């Protein structure tokens, strides 16, 4: 069986988000020879860009809080509450480092079992087409083009699924039809993906 995933799979694991346990179970499945996890190369860099952007926002917010704390410290009215604000500022700064460390740790774990779909020249024209008629954002179009390109290289009889939390952009009927033609099920939940894989293993 082949499992395609996108950058949210990495973020779920790195940030211990809602469905991270399902993602961890899927990774465990992929330690066997019969289950193959594939991620487009784009999905290794997107999570890093996301965390860098969040880190900049948090640094900016922490700087603003520090300014306000200095102003509030001039009066005794808020002396007790200031300690809480300082803790929040410290948390914002510490979270940047913690999340980046976890991201690299999880990327290392993923790369031990996953195969990366390389960015070959044929993917870019496909992505351009998908931007035009599917109205996919540039990064999503590259991810989808990577999956479609790989699907064209593997046996259609092999069961497959594409796990993608972005239901807003990927709910297009043409996407579902294309994936279905390759025996690839589109699932907008990692938990549903886990149960689907579990069911396929029992067949």
Helices and strands as residue ranges (DSSP letters): E 2-5, H 7-14, H 20-29, E 36-40, H 42-72, G 76-78, H 79-113, E 114-117, H 121-133, H 138-151, E 160-163, H 167-170, H 173-181, E 184-187, H 190-202
